[in-house]
């Protein structure tokens, strides 16, 4: 069973804004998913995950670690049943987070190439 939740936050206005300018809203988007595949985020699944993360221009994190770094992902030591937060603070990050969550939810089934 895959569980997920969405979190979208709005930030407060930075004090360094020029007079009359509008504060940008936070674009944080995060989802929590549970690893359902037998290997978790190890070896091949981690490589597939990192490859997909690198296909997007927005920076994405997994439990605060860079989703484009294979070493960072492997260092998390996440096995089957682990719950992870996949998040982005950048414009356009929603698509990357959703795609990565879909990959995790699929159990890392091979996508047609």
Buried (B, 14 or more C-beta within 10 A) or exposed (E): EEEBEEEEEEEEEEEEEEEEEEEEEEBBBBBBBBBBBEBBBBEEBBBBBBEBBBEBEBBBBBBEBBBBBBEBBBEBEBEBEBEBBBBBBBEEBBBBBBBBBBBBBEBBEEEEE
